[in-house]
Amino acid sequence: MANYNPQHSEGKVAKAIEEQTAKLPSDLFLWAAVGSMGVSLALKIMKKKHTALFVGQWAAPFLLLGLYNKIVKVEGHD
C-alpha cells in the first residue's frame, strides 16, 4: 500500500475479522439484503407490520457489510 502509516494500523480484532470476512463471497451480502427485503414483503403481506419493518431494515447493513468486504478484498488489510 502506498499510503501505509504504521501509526494508523488496525488492531488485532479488526485484522482477525477482516481475514475471516475476506473469505466470504461478496455476493453473499447482496443476496442477504435481497432476502431480507423478500422476507419483509412476506411479513407485510401476512399483516405483521412491525416485524416486516424490522426485517426490512436489515438490507442496508448487509449492503454496507458487502462494501466493507469488497474494500478489504481490493485494498487488503495491514
N, CA, C and O atoms as CSV, one atom per row, in Angstrom:
chain,resi,resn,atom,element,x,y,z
A,1,MET,N,N,0.833,-1.177,0.000
A,1,MET,CA,C,0.000,0.000,0.000
A,1,MET,C,C,0.879,1.243,0.000
A,1,MET,O,O,1.832,1.326,0.774
A,2,ALA,N,N,0.577,2.185,-0.837
A,2,ALA,CA,C,1.398,3.380,-0.969
A,2,ALA,C,C,1.257,4.317,0.219
A,2,ALA,O,O,2.219,4.987,0.594
A,3,ASN,N,N,0.078,4.374,0.815
A,3,ASN,CA,C,-0.174,5.305,1.914
A,3,ASN,C,C,-0.116,4.622,3.265
A,3,ASN,O,O,-0.793,5.062,4.194
A,4,TYR,N,N,0.654,3.582,3.409
A,4,TYR,CA,C,0.710,2.850,4.663
A,4,TYR,C,C,1.337,3.720,5.742
A,4,TYR,O,O,2.409,4.296,5.554
A,5,ASN,N,N,0.650,3.805,6.875
A,5,ASN,CA,C,1.137,4.567,8.018
A,5,ASN,C,C,1.063,3.653,9.231
A,5,ASN,O,O,-0.037,3.328,9.679
A,6,PRO,N,N,2.203,3.226,9.780
A,6,PRO,CA,C,2.168,2.287,10.904
A,6,PRO,C,C,1.448,2.835,12.127
A,6,PRO,O,O,0.997,2.059,12.969
A,7,GLN,N,N,1.330,4.144,12.243
A,7,GLN,CA,C,0.624,4.738,13.371
A,7,GLN,C,C,-0.887,4.525,13.249
A,7,GLN,O,O,-1.609,4.635,14.241
A,8,HIS,N,N,-1.367,4.222,12.043
A,8,HIS,CA,C,-2.792,4.031,11.820
A,8,HIS,C,C,-3.113,2.583,11.456
A,8,HIS,O,O,-4.005,2.331,10.646
A,9,SER,N,N,-2.396,1.639,12.044
A,9,SER,CA,C,-2.627,0.240,11.713
A,9,SER,C,C,-3.849,-0.284,12.464
A,9,SER,O,O,-4.273,0.278,13.473
A,10,GLU,N,N,-4.396,-1.371,11.943
A,10,GLU,CA,C,-5.584,-1.989,12.534
A,10,GLU,C,C,-5.199,-2.764,13.782
A,10,GLU,O,O,-4.064,-3.217,13.927
A,11,GLY,N,N,-6.161,-2.906,14.676
A,11,GLY,CA,C,-5.952,-3.706,15.872
A,11,GLY,C,C,-6.061,-5.185,15.571
A,11,GLY,O,O,-6.422,-5.577,14.461
A,12,LYS,N,N,-5.747,-6.006,16.561
A,12,LYS,CA,C,-5.764,-7.468,16.385
A,12,LYS,C,C,-7.160,-7.981,16.052
A,12,LYS,O,O,-7.316,-8.874,15.219
A,13,VAL,N,N,-8.176,-7.417,16.704
A,13,VAL,CA,C,-9.549,-7.882,16.471
A,13,VAL,C,C,-9.981,-7.554,15.046
A,13,VAL,O,O,-10.553,-8.401,14.360
A,14,ALA,N,N,-9.708,-6.322,14.595
A,14,ALA,CA,C,-10.083,-5.919,13.229
A,14,ALA,C,C,-9.372,-6.784,12.197
A,14,ALA,O,O,-9.981,-7.186,11.206
A,15,LYS,N,N,-8.103,-7.073,12.411
A,15,LYS,CA,C,-7.361,-7.923,11.473
A,15,LYS,C,C,-7.982,-9.317,11.397
A,15,LYS,O,O,-8.141,-9.879,10.314
A,16,ALA,N,N,-8.330,-9.866,12.562
A,16,ALA,CA,C,-8.924,-11.210,12.590
A,16,ALA,C,C,-10.267,-11.226,11.867
A,16,ALA,O,O,-10.555,-12.154,11.111
A,17,ILE,N,N,-11.085,-10.206,12.094
A,17,ILE,CA,C,-12.388,-10.127,11.428
A,17,ILE,C,C,-12.202,-9.987,9.925
A,17,ILE,O,O,-12.891,-10.656,9.155
A,18,GLU,N,N,-11.278,-9.129,9.493
A,18,GLU,CA,C,-11.042,-8.923,8.064
A,18,GLU,C,C,-10.542,-10.193,7.393
A,18,GLU,O,O,-10.935,-10.492,6.265
A,19,GLU,N,N,-9.688,-10.936,8.066
A,19,GLU,CA,C,-9.181,-12.180,7.487
A,19,GLU,C,C,-10.310,-13.185,7.269
A,19,GLU,O,O,-10.324,-13.899,6.266
A,20,GLN,N,N,-11.247,-13.241,8.197
A,20,GLN,CA,C,-12.355,-14.186,8.075
A,20,GLN,C,C,-13.388,-13.722,7.050
A,20,GLN,O,O,-13.846,-14.519,6.232
A,21,THR,N,N,-13.762,-12.431,7.087
A,21,THR,CA,C,-14.793,-11.946,6.161
A,21,THR,C,C,-14.290,-11.904,4.725
A,21,THR,O,O,-15.089,-11.997,3.794
A,22,ALA,N,N,-12.981,-11.767,4.528
A,22,ALA,CA,C,-12.440,-11.759,3.167
A,22,ALA,C,C,-12.634,-13.117,2.488
A,22,ALA,O,O,-12.575,-13.209,1.262
A,23,LYS,N,N,-12.862,-14.155,3.264
A,23,LYS,CA,C,-13.086,-15.492,2.711
A,23,LYS,C,C,-14.500,-15.659,2.156
A,23,LYS,O,O,-14.759,-16.577,1.379
A,24,LEU,N,N,-15.414,-14.772,2.555
A,24,LEU,CA,C,-16.805,-14.864,2.115
A,24,LEU,C,C,-16.969,-14.264,0.720
A,24,LEU,O,O,-16.347,-13.247,0.414
A,25,PRO,N,N,-17.792,-14.873,-0.126
A,25,PRO,CA,C,-18.035,-14.273,-1.442
A,25,PRO,C,C,-18.828,-12.966,-1.293
A,25,PRO,O,O,-19.723,-12.866,-0.454
A,26,SER,N,N,-18.494,-11.988,-2.101
A,26,SER,CA,C,-19.117,-10.668,-1.994
A,26,SER,C,C,-20.612,-10.702,-2.266
A,26,SER,O,O,-21.367,-9.936,-1.666
A,27,ASP,N,N,-21.048,-11.576,-3.159
A,27,ASP,CA,C,-22.479,-11.603,-3.477
A,27,ASP,C,C,-23.324,-12.198,-2.357
A,27,ASP,O,O,-24.550,-12.095,-2.393
A,28,LEU,N,N,-22.697,-12.813,-1.372
A,28,LEU,CA,C,-23.434,-13.320,-0.215
A,28,LEU,C,C,-24.184,-12.181,0.475
A,28,LEU,O,O,-25.337,-12.348,0.873
A,29,PHE,N,N,-23.540,-11.036,0.617
A,29,PHE,CA,C,-24.162,-9.898,1.284
A,29,PHE,C,C,-25.295,-9.311,0.438
A,29,PHE,O,O,-26.312,-8.872,0.976
A,30,LEU,N,N,-25.116,-9.307,-0.879
A,30,LEU,CA,C,-26.172,-8.825,-1.765
A,30,LEU,C,C,-27.406,-9.720,-1.649
A,30,LEU,O,O,-28.528,-9.224,-1.546
A,31,TRP,N,N,-27.197,-11.037,-1.666
A,31,TRP,CA,C,-28.324,-11.959,-1.556
A,31,TRP,C,C,-28.977,-11.876,-0.181
A,31,TRP,O,O,-30.191,-12.041,-0.063
A,32,ALA,N,N,-28.190,-11.623,0.853
A,32,ALA,CA,C,-28.764,-11.459,2.195
A,32,ALA,C,C,-29.667,-10.224,2.230
A,32,ALA,O,O,-30.734,-10.248,2.845
A,33,ALA,N,N,-29.237,-9.145,1.569
A,33,ALA,CA,C,-30.051,-7.927,1.518
A,33,ALA,C,C,-31.346,-8.169,0.748
A,33,ALA,O,O,-32.423,-7.774,1.196
A,34,VAL,N,N,-31.240,-8.813,-0.402
A,34,VAL,CA,C,-32.432,-9.110,-1.205
A,34,VAL,C,C,-33.351,-10.058,-0.432
A,34,VAL,O,O,-34.572,-9.903,-0.456
A,35,GLY,N,N,-32.764,-11.027,0.244
A,35,GLY,CA,C,-33.558,-11.963,1.037
A,35,GLY,C,C,-34.308,-11.275,2.169
A,35,GLY,O,O,-35.466,-11.595,2.439
A,36,SER,N,N,-33.647,-10.332,2.828
A,36,SER,CA,C,-34.323,-9.624,3.927
A,36,SER,C,C,-35.479,-8.780,3.396
A,36,SER,O,O,-36.499,-8.629,4.068
A,37,MET,N,N,-35.320,-8.232,2.198
A,37,MET,CA,C,-36.425,-7.473,1.606
A,37,MET,C,C,-37.585,-8.400,1.245
A,37,MET,O,O,-38.751,-8.049,1.424
A,38,GLY,N,N,-37.254,-9.583,0.737
A,38,GLY,CA,C,-38.299,-10.551,0.395
A,38,GLY,C,C,-39.053,-11.046,1.622
A,38,GLY,O,O,-40.279,-11.163,1.606
A,39,VAL,N,N,-38.314,-11.334,2.678
A,39,VAL,CA,C,-38.956,-11.775,3.925
A,39,VAL,C,C,-39.805,-10.642,4.486
A,39,VAL,O,O,-40.902,-10.874,4.996
A,40,SER,N,N,-39.302,-9.427,4.394
A,40,SER,CA,C,-40.063,-8.272,4.867
A,40,SER,C,C,-41.377,-8.135,4.101
A,40,SER,O,O,-42.422,-7.870,4.696
A,41,LEU,N,N,-41.323,-8.316,2.790
A,41,LEU,CA,C,-42.537,-8.255,1.979
A,41,LEU,C,C,-43.525,-9.343,2.394
A,41,LEU,O,O,-44.721,-9.082,2.525
A,42,ALA,N,N,-43.031,-10.547,2.597
A,42,ALA,CA,C,-43.910,-11.642,3.018
A,42,ALA,C,C,-44.559,-11.343,4.370
A,42,ALA,O,O,-45.747,-11.599,4.564
A,43,LEU,N,N,-43.780,-10.805,5.295
A,43,LEU,CA,C,-44.324,-10.448,6.606
A,43,LEU,C,C,-45.366,-9.337,6.489
A,43,LEU,O,O,-46.373,-9.337,7.197
A,44,LYS,N,N,-45.112,-8.398,5.591
A,44,LYS,CA,C,-46.073,-7.304,5.373
A,44,LYS,C,C,-47.388,-7.862,4.835
A,44,LYS,O,O,-48.465,-7.448,5.264
A,45,ILE,N,N,-47.298,-8.798,3.898
A,45,ILE,CA,C,-48.495,-9.435,3.340
A,45,ILE,C,C,-49.245,-10.203,4.424
A,45,ILE,O,O,-50.474,-10.279,4.402
A,46,MET,N,N,-48.495,-10.774,5.376
A,46,MET,CA,C,-49.108,-11.518,6.477
A,46,MET,C,C,-49.599,-10.590,7.594
A,46,MET,O,O,-49.999,-11.047,8.664
A,47,LYS,N,N,-49.562,-9.285,7.328
A,47,LYS,CA,C,-50.049,-8.266,8.272
A,47,LYS,C,C,-49.246,-8.204,9.576
A,47,LYS,O,O,-49.788,-7.889,10.636
A,48,LYS,N,N,-47.961,-8.506,9.484
A,48,LYS,CA,C,-47.057,-8.386,10.631
A,48,LYS,C,C,-46.179,-7.160,10.397
A,48,LYS,O,O,-44.983,-7.267,10.127
A,49,LYS,N,N,-46.809,-5.997,10.508
A,49,LYS,CA,C,-46.200,-4.732,10.115
A,49,LYS,C,C,-44.876,-4.448,10.834
A,49,LYS,O,O,-43.877,-4.136,10.187
A,50,HIS,N,N,-44.865,-4.551,12.137
A,50,HIS,CA,C,-43.663,-4.189,12.895
A,50,HIS,C,C,-42.501,-5.140,12.621
A,50,HIS,O,O,-41.356,-4.705,12.499
A,51,THR,N,N,-42.790,-6.410,12.525
A,51,THR,CA,C,-41.744,-7.383,12.206
A,51,THR,C,C,-41.227,-7.166,10.787
A,51,THR,O,O,-40.030,-7.293,10.529
A,52,ALA,N,N,-42.137,-6.838,9.868
A,52,ALA,CA,C,-41.740,-6.571,8.482
A,52,ALA,C,C,-40.793,-5.374,8.415
A,52,ALA,O,O,-39.800,-5.405,7.688
A,53,LEU,N,N,-41.097,-4.334,9.164
A,53,LEU,CA,C,-40.215,-3.164,9.187
A,53,LEU,C,C,-38.858,-3.504,9.784
A,53,LEU,O,O,-37.823,-3.066,9.280
A,54,PHE,N,N,-38.865,-4.283,10.852
A,54,PHE,CA,C,-37.620,-4.687,11.499
A,54,PHE,C,C,-36.729,-5.466,10.547
A,54,PHE,O,O,-35.548,-5.150,10.403
A,55,VAL,N,N,-37.281,-6.476,9.899
A,55,VAL,CA,C,-36.505,-7.313,8.976
A,55,VAL,C,C,-36.101,-6.512,7.732
A,55,VAL,O,O,-34.999,-6.694,7.214
A,56,GLY,N,N,-36.967,-5.645,7.259
A,56,GLY,CA,C,-36.654,-4.839,6.083
A,56,GLY,C,C,-35.482,-3.904,6.294
A,56,GLY,O,O,-34.791,-3.540,5.343
A,57,GLN,N,N,-35.260,-3.517,7.528
A,57,GLN,CA,C,-34.147,-2.618,7.824
A,57,GLN,C,C,-32.799,-3.333,7.819
A,57,GLN,O,O,-31.763,-2.677,7.926
A,58,TRP,N,N,-32.785,-4.635,7.699
A,58,TRP,CA,C,-31.525,-5.379,7.639
A,58,TRP,C,C,-30.826,-5.201,6.300
A,58,TRP,O,O,-29.619,-5.425,6.211
A,59,ALA,N,N,-31.542,-4.807,5.263
A,59,ALA,CA,C,-30.956,-4.719,3.924
A,59,ALA,C,C,-29.769,-3.754,3.882
A,59,ALA,O,O,-28.720,-4.094,3.335
A,60,ALA,N,N,-29.919,-2.572,4.444
A,60,ALA,CA,C,-28.839,-1.579,4.403
A,60,ALA,C,C,-27.573,-2.064,5.118
A,60,ALA,O,O,-26.486,-1.928,4.556
A,61,PRO,N,N,-27.664,-2.624,6.330
A,61,PRO,CA,C,-26.438,-3.132,6.957
A,61,PRO,C,C,-25.778,-4.258,6.164
A,61,PRO,O,O,-24.551,-4.340,6.109
A,62,PHE,N,N,-26.585,-5.127,5.550
A,62,PHE,CA,C,-25.997,-6.184,4.729
A,62,PHE,C,C,-25.219,-5.589,3.554
A,62,PHE,O,O,-24.127,-6.055,3.229
A,63,LEU,N,N,-25.782,-4.562,2.920
A,63,LEU,CA,C,-25.090,-3.929,1.792
A,63,LEU,C,C,-23.819,-3.212,2.254
A,63,LEU,O,O,-22.804,-3.238,1.558
A,64,LEU,N,N,-23.873,-2.579,3.415
A,64,LEU,CA,C,-22.673,-1.932,3.960
A,64,LEU,C,C,-21.591,-2.961,4.294
A,64,LEU,O,O,-20.408,-2.728,4.044
A,65,LEU,N,N,-21.996,-4.088,4.852
A,65,LEU,CA,C,-21.025,-5.145,5.124
A,65,LEU,C,C,-20.419,-5.679,3.822
A,65,LEU,O,O,-19.236,-6.017,3.775
A,66,GLY,N,N,-21.231,-5.750,2.777
A,66,GLY,CA,C,-20.720,-6.170,1.472
A,66,GLY,C,C,-19.696,-5.199,0.916
A,66,GLY,O,O,-18.690,-5.613,0.340
A,67,LEU,N,N,-19.951,-3.906,1.088
A,67,LEU,CA,C,-18.974,-2.910,0.652
A,67,LEU,C,C,-17.678,-3.026,1.437
A,67,LEU,O,O,-16.590,-2.969,0.863
A,68,TYR,N,N,-17.793,-3.189,2.739
A,68,TYR,CA,C,-16.611,-3.352,3.581
A,68,TYR,C,C,-15.830,-4.585,3.144
A,68,TYR,O,O,-14.604,-4.544,3.041
A,69,ASN,N,N,-16.533,-5.670,2.890
A,69,ASN,CA,C,-15.904,-6.908,2.437
A,69,ASN,C,C,-15.157,-6.685,1.123
A,69,ASN,O,O,-14.032,-7.155,0.953
A,70,LYS,N,N,-15.783,-5.973,0.209
A,70,LYS,CA,C,-15.157,-5.721,-1.096
A,70,LYS,C,C,-13.908,-4.856,-0.942
A,70,LYS,O,O,-12.887,-5.118,-1.577
A,71,ILE,N,N,-13.990,-3.829,-0.100
A,71,ILE,CA,C,-12.831,-2.960,0.120
A,71,ILE,C,C,-11.671,-3.740,0.725
A,71,ILE,O,O,-10.523,-3.561,0.321
A,72,VAL,N,N,-11.966,-4.601,1.685
A,72,VAL,CA,C,-10.910,-5.414,2.300
A,72,VAL,C,C,-10.272,-6.318,1.257
A,72,VAL,O,O,-9.056,-6.503,1.263
A,73,LYS,N,N,-11.075,-6.881,0.363
A,73,LYS,CA,C,-10.531,-7.755,-0.667
A,73,LYS,C,C,-9.668,-6.979,-1.668
A,73,LYS,O,O,-8.634,-7.480,-2.110
A,74,VAL,N,N,-10.081,-5.779,-2.021
A,74,VAL,CA,C,-9.357,-4.995,-3.035
A,74,VAL,C,C,-8.120,-4.321,-2.428
A,74,VAL,O,O,-7.026,-4.396,-2.988
A,75,GLU,N,N,-8.302,-3.675,-1.295
A,75,GLU,CA,C,-7.216,-2.926,-0.669
A,75,GLU,C,C,-6.372,-3.768,0.273
A,75,GLU,O,O,-5.224,-3.430,0.563
A,76,GLY,N,N,-6.941,-4.856,0.745
A,76,GLY,CA,C,-6.249,-5.671,1.730
A,76,GLY,C,C,-6.311,-5.037,3.095
A,76,GLY,O,O,-6.914,-3.981,3.286
A,77,HIS,N,N,-5.675,-5.701,4.043
A,77,HIS,CA,C,-5.593,-5.128,5.386
A,77,HIS,C,C,-4.128,-5.010,5.746
A,77,HIS,O,O,-3.255,-5.452,4.998
A,78,ASP,N,N,-3.863,-4.411,6.897
A,78,ASP,CA,C,-2.476,-4.143,7.307
A,78,ASP,C,C,-1.643,-5.389,7.358
A,78,ASP,O,O,-0.457,-5.327,7.686
